[in-house]
Amino acid sequence: MSTSTAPLDVLIVGTGFSGTYLLHRLLNLDYNVLAVDASPSLGGVWNSNTYPGARVDIQVPEYQLSLPELSSWQWKERFPGREELQAYFAFAEKHLGKRRDEGLAKHCIFGVWVEGATWNEHEWMWKVRASDGRVWRARWFLPCVGYAARPFVPDWKGLETFGGVVRHTAKWANGGEPDVKGKRVGVVGTGSSGVQVVQSIAPEVESLVSEIVFQQTPALAVPMRQRAFDPEFSKKTDDERKDFFANRKNIWDGSGGSMIPRTAKDDSPEQRKQEFDRLWDTGGFAFWSSNYMDMYVDRVSNTHIYDYWRDRVRQRVHDNTTASLLAPSTPPHPFGTKRVPLEQTYYESFNLPNVSLVSLPSDPITSITPSGVLLQSGTHHSLDILILATGFDVGRGSFTQLSIRGVPPDYDSHSHPLSLSDLWTTRGPSTFLGLAASGFPNMLFPYGPQSPSGTCNGPLCAEIQGDWIVGLLEHARAAGKTRIEAKVEAQAEWTEHAGNVLKRTLFEETRSYFWGQNVPGKKRGLVYYFGGVPAYLGRLEEEVKGGYTGLQFD
């Protein structure tokens, strides 16, 4: 075991948008800061999302940092793919950091997995352990690990016996990137990554023996409307970028667009169709995030939206039986109460002769065999490759996969360290503003549970939370304080508030990862804060103006 001698001011885990932004900000304020990441470079999830068709579903210029050092970057597509996003982070690495520095990489250690961190109440320091035996001591511990870093793999009987290749979309290249050509491929899951995989490998169907999509719930996907950016359009994008950065904190999800300020059921059929056509043709999340203002509280209005979606999808699918499974006559859940995937040719994929759909609610998977998937009916699908697009333990999983140990409220010299994993697994996550947790002093975490991380434009959330964290550290430094901890009562108040935001909405009746219900046995509770960016930002500013009354300083 190798222990660094001089303690750090700050240790950051993860270098996605949050880690990158915080590293840049803190370096320019002369903190002694180090970032550690298991990835080979900056980029966070875009280093692990290497599955076919991986691309962001938030359009640019919205999906980028507003730092002036990065303003010269030019995007090539409206929805950038993984390779372009990796290039963006490489550009950021060279252009961020101190002016006299040579980028950010010299302040990072890549290719090293952080196993855990333990708080030392005597020193008021965190001891952070890496998988290679290295240990660092740091005053402030900032796990920037995102909200979807721990893949969920169903506990199917016999999965370990499968003789072919098994890949979760989040671990696509682990063990070597599989070649789907000439193979029998099964895809389980129809969320965002499942939709992207299916439509990406379907064009190879002539050299593909078969592609079977196992569907638990229909993907209520909407058109992406991808397009390339030519130089002339890029100039327009620069102007849009400036306007967007100036106004994005006033938008519910921190992205472009706004909801129709009327109720769907009060418009005439002709008026609704005109609005729906406009949103459908706009593409991106417009049909989801810019639809009628009552779509989440009024079932009649929501059904009008679903019916339009269903009819547009069925027009694209040739086989009536398949069309009815992909777009049922009645909604499987209120439209928009699960995350809506974006698609390009997903529905057309099912018109290809070797692509088929299996509906799991009527014939569930009972086991995985050495040669394929066995269903309850006795039907067996022989496969060479099994792709798991089965999502993540969202919110808590990114943190509970690390062994983070704090201090119990009744601490004495004989106390056992408080395990974050045990606490959040048994009781569910509880945080103060989605940024701190009682019992874990000097630990501040962007993209945490009960923050707007999963409902907000990611880079904006990274900046809002990053600025608040930096401001807090500067406040502590100016006051000569070296220990900060969330107060129990303030944390309980925020947890209750965040959990009640969706009361009396259609979200309440939908099982989804918004409630943590995609993982069996996980305690039901809202994973994210659904109050919107303006309300969340207002609460952060209120805390600052009030002198951080929700925190204990020592």
N, C-alpha and C positions, 0 to 999 in steps of 0.2 A: 504494500500500500504506500502510495506517494502522497504526502500532504504538502500543499503549498504553504510556504512560510508566512508571507505577509498576507493578512486578511484583505479581502476585496471590499469595496464599498457596496457593489451590486453584482450579483450573479444572475444572469438571464438564462433560462432554458428555452430553447426554440428560437428560430430566426425566420418565421413567417412575417406577415405584415406587422404584427405587434412587436415581436422581438426586434425586428429591423428598425422600426420607428423609435422604440425606447433606447436601443443602443446608440442610435444617431443623436437623439436628444441629450442623453446623459453624458456622452463623450464631449459634447459641446459645452457642457456645464462643469467639465473637469472632474467627473466622478471616475474612480478607478473601477472599471466595469469590464466584465468578461461575459461572453455569450457562448454557450455550449449546445451543440445540436448533433443528433444522430445522423442527420443528412450530410451529404458531401459539400453543401454550399447553402447560401441563403435561398429561401423559397418556401419553407414550410411544407404544406401539403402538396405543393406542385413539384416536389422531388419524389414523392411516393405515388402520386396519381399518374401512373404510366400506362394505364389500361387503354385499349383502342378507343379513340374518339374523345379522350379526356380533354375537356375545356371548361372554362368558367361560364356560368349562366347569368352573370351580371355584366351588362354591356359596359364598354369604355365610351367616354372618359370617366365613368362613375367608378370603375374598379381599378383605382390606383391611388397612391398617396398624393397629397397636395403640396408636398415639399417643393420649394422653388428650385432646388438643386436637380430635380428630376423633370422639370418642365419641358426640356428639349426632346424627351422620348416621344417617338411616333409609333402608334399602333398600326398593324397591318390588317386587322380584322375587327369587326364590331364585337364579337365574342372570342377573345384570344384562346388559342389552344395551349396545351402544356408547354410546348417548346418555346412559344413566344413569351409566356409568363416567366419561364426560367431565364430567358434573355433579359427580361425586364429587371429581374432581381440581380442578375450579373451587372447590369448597368447601374443599379442602385448601389451595389457593393463598391463600385469604383468612384461614385460621385458623392457618397454620403460620408459622414464622419467629420472629424476636425479638418479645418482647411489645411493645416500643415501636415495632416496625415496622408496616408496612401490607402484610402478606402477603409472598409469595415472589417475585412477578413483578418487583419492582424490582431483584432480584438476578439476573435472567435476561435473556438476549437470545434472542428467538424469531425464527423464519423465516430462520435463517442456518445453512448447512451447514458443518460443520467438515471441511476436506479432509485435514488431517493434523497431525502434531506431531513436532518434532525435539528431541532431547535435546542440550543444550550442556554438555559435560563440564567446560568451564572455569568456567562460572558455576553449575553444578549447578541448571540451570533448564530447563524445557520451553518451547519456542517453538511456539505453537499457531496454525495458520493457518485462516482461514475463507474461504468461497467469494467473499465480497464484498470481499476484500482486507485485512480487518482481521487484526491479529496481536496475540496476548497472550503475555506471559511469566508463567510460574507455577512455583512451587516444586514443587507436587504436581499431577499430572495424573490425573484420575479419569474414564476413559471408561465411562460408564454406558449402554452402547449395546445391552444385552440380548443374547440368544442367537439371536434370529431376526429380524434386521433387514435381511438381504441376500436378496432374493427369488431363487429359482432358476428360470430359464427354460430349458426344453429347447432344445438346438441342432438344431431341426428345419430341414430344407432348405425354403426358400421362405417361412419365417415372415414375413419382411419384405415379401413380395409380397401378403399377404392384404389384400383390398380392404375388408373390414369393420372392425369394432372389435375390438381385442385388449386384454384387461385381465387383469393378474395380480391376484389378490384382495388382495394387499398394496399395490397401487397403483391401487385401484379408481377413485378420482376424478381421477387424472392425465389431463388432456385433457378433463375433463368427465364427469360420471357418466352411464353409458349407460342407456338405457331399453330394457328387454327386451320390453316389450309389443308384440305383433304381429311379433316377430322370431324367426328361426331361431337357436337358441342351442346352443352346444356347451360342455360343461364337462369339462375334463381334470383328473383328480385326485379322489381320494375320501378325503382326510384330513379333518381337522376343518373347515377352511374350505370344502372341496368339499361335504361333507355339509350344512353350513349353507346354502350357496348353493342347492343342488339343492332342498332342502325348502322354501326361502323363495320361490323363483320358480315352483315347480310349481303352487301354487294359482292362478296367473295363466294356467293352461294354456288356458282358453277363448279368451283373446286372444293366445295364444302359438302360433305356427305349429308349432313343435316344440322340444323340449329333448332333447338327446342327451348322455348321460353316458358318457364314455370312461373305462373302468375298467382300470387295470393290476393292482391288487390289491384284493380285496374289503375294504370297510371293516367291520371287526368292531365295529360301533358298538353302544352300549347305551343304554337309555332315559334321557333327561335328567330327566324328571318335573318339568318347570317348574311353578311356581305363583307366584301373586301373594301379597304380604304385606299383610294388613290391619293396622290399628293394634293390635288385640289380639295378633296374632301377632308384631308388631314388639316388643312388650314381652317376650315369651318369647325373641325373638332377642337382646335386650339381655343377658338372663341367660346364654344360650348363648355369647354373644360373650365375656363375662367368663371363663366356665369354659374356653372354648377357648383364649383368650390365655394362661391360666395353665398349660395343659398341652401346648400344641402343639409345644414343643421336644422333647417326649418321644415324638413320633409319627414313624414312618419318613419319611413324605412331608410332614410338617407340616400335614396336613389331618385331618379327623375320620375316625373309623373305625379298625378294627383287624382283622387277618386271623383267620380261624377257626383255633383252635389244634389242628387235627386234620388228617389226610390225607384227601383226597377218596376215594381208592380203598378206604380202610378203613371208610368209612361205608356203610350200606346204601343201595340206590337210593332208598328212601323218605326217609331222612335227608338225602341229597344234594338231592333235589327240594325238601324243606322249606327248606333253607338257600338254594338257588338262587332259589326263589320269593321269599324274604324280601329278598335282595339286589336282585333284578330290580325288585321293587315299590318298594324304597327309592330307586332311581334314582341319578343322578350317577355317580360312579366306584365306587360300592359293589361292583358285580359284578366290577370289575377289581382295586381296591386292598384290598378286604375279603373276598376269597374264601379258599379253603383255603390253608394255609400252605405246602403243597408244590407249588403250581401251577407254579412256575418251575423245579423240579428233577426232577419226576416226570412222564414222558410220559403214563402211564395216567391220573393225576389230571387233568392238563391237558386230555386228550381228553374226559373226563367233562364238564368245564366247557364246552369247545367244543361238544360234542354238544347240550347244553342250549341254548346260545346259538343254534345253527343251527336247532333245531326251533322255538324261539320266533320267530325271524325269518321262517322259511318260512310260518308261520301267517298272516303279514300280507301276503304277496305272492301275488296271484291266479294269475299265469302260472307254471307249473312250471319252464319253461326259465329264465326270469328269476330265479326263486327259487333255482335251483341255481347260477346265476352269482354272485348276491349272497351266498349262504350255501352253499358247496360241501359235498358229502358228507364229504370229508376236509379237515382244516384246511390252509389255505394256508401257515400258519406256526403255531407254538404260540401259543395264545391269551394275549394280554397282553404279548407280547414286542415288539410295536409299540405306539405310543401309541394308545389306544382313544378314538375320537371319541364324543361324546354326540349323540344325535339325538332329534327329536320326531316328525316325520312322514316321515322319509327313506324308509323302506321302502314306505310307502303311496304315495309319489310315483310309483312305478313301476307302480301300478295305473291311473294316468291315461292316457287314450288317446294323448296326444301326447308322452309321456315314454318314451324308449327307452334301452336299455343296450347298449354296445358293449364286448366283452371284448378288450382289447388283446393279451394274451398269445397268443391264437389268430389275431389279425389286427392286427398293430401298425401304427402311423402311419408312413408312409414319407415324407410331405412335406405341407406346407401349400401350398395353391394360392391364386390370387387370389380364389377363391370358396368355399373350404372346406378340408376335411381329406380326404386321400387315404390309403387303407389298402393294406396289402400285397396283399390279394385283388383290388385294382382298384376296390373300392367307394369311391365318392366321396360325402361328406356335405356338401351345400351349407349354408353358414352365413352369418348376418349378424353374429353376435357370437361370439367365441371367448374363453372364460373359462379362465384358467390358474390352477388351484388346485394348483400344483405345488411348493409348499413353499419352503424356504429352505436356504441354505448355513449349516446350524445350527452354532453354537459358534464357529467361526473367522471366518465371513463378516462378522459385524458389525464385527470388528476389522480384518480384512484389506482391507476396502473403504476404510479410511482409510490414508493414507501415514504410518505411525508408524515413526520411525527412532530407534534407540537407540545404544548404544556396544558395539563388539565386545570380547571378553575381553582381547585383546592390544592394546588401544587405544594409539595414539600420535598425534602431530599430523598424520600423513599417512593415518590410517585412514579408510575410507569408513564412513558411518553404517550401522548394522545394521538391515535392513528386517524388520519383524515379518511383513509379508505374504509376503516371500520365504521367511522361516524357517518359518512355519507351513504354507505351501503345499507346500514341498518335503519337510519332515520331519514335518509334523503338529504340532498344538499341544503344547507342554510348559509346564506352569505349576507354581508352588508354591502349593498349597492352592486352586488355581483363582482366585487373587487377584493374583498377581504373576508376573513373568517375568524370568529372568536376562538381562542386557543392556539392560534397560529400567528404569533406576533411577527411583524416585519415581513410578512409574506403578502404580496399584492399580485393579483392575477388578472390580466385582461382576458376577455372572452369567457369569463367564468359563468357558472350557473346563475340564473336570475338577473343576468345582464341582457341587453338586447342583441347579444352577439349573433344569434341565429336568425334574427328578424331584421337585422340592419345590414346595410352595405358594409362588408368586412373592413376595407381600408379606413372608412370613416369611423367605425367603431374602434379600430386600433388607435386612431388619432385622438378621439374624444377621451377614451380611457387612459391612453398613454399620457396625454397632457395633464389629466387629473393626478395620475401617479407621480409624474415629475413635479407638479406643483406641490403635492404633499411632501415629497422628499425634500424639496427646497424649503418648505415651511419648517420641517423638523430640523434641518441643518441650521437655519437662521435662529431657531429657538434653542439650539443645543440639545435637542431631544434625540435619543438613539433607540427608543423602543416605542412601537405603535401597535395597538391591538384593537380590533373591533369590539365595542361594548355589546354584551349579551342582549340587553334590551333593545338596542338600536338594530341589531341583526334580526331579532325576532320580529320587529316591526316591519322591516323591509321584506323579509321572507313572506309574511302574511300579506302585505300589500301586493307583492309580485304575484302571489298565488291567486289573488282575487280579481286580477285585471280582466279575465275572460269570463267572469260570472255573467250568466244570462245571455251567453252568445252560443252560436251553433258549434263553436269549437268544443264545448263541453261534452258533446255526445260522440265525438270522433276519437277513436283509438289511434294514436300516432306517437311519433317520437317527440312531438312537442310536449307530450305528457310523460315521456320516458317509457311508453308502453310497447316499444318495439323490442325490448329486452325482457324475456320472461322473468318474473320474480322481482322486477324493479319496482320500487315504491312509486305509485302514481303521484305526480306533482308537476306543475309547470316548470319546464327546463329553462325557458327564457322569460325575459321581461317583455310583455306585449304592449306596454304603454306608449311606445313610439320614441323616436330619437328626441324630439323637442321636450317631451316630459322628462325623459331620463336626463338629458343635459341640464334641464332646469333644476332637477333634484341634486345633481352634482354641484352645480353652482351655489345652490342653497346651502349645501354642506360647507363649502369653502367660506361663504360670507358669514356663516354662523360660527366660524371658528372650529370646524371639524368636531361638532358635539357628539357625533356617533363613534368617535375614536378616543381611546385612552392613550395619552402621551406620557412617557417617562424618560 
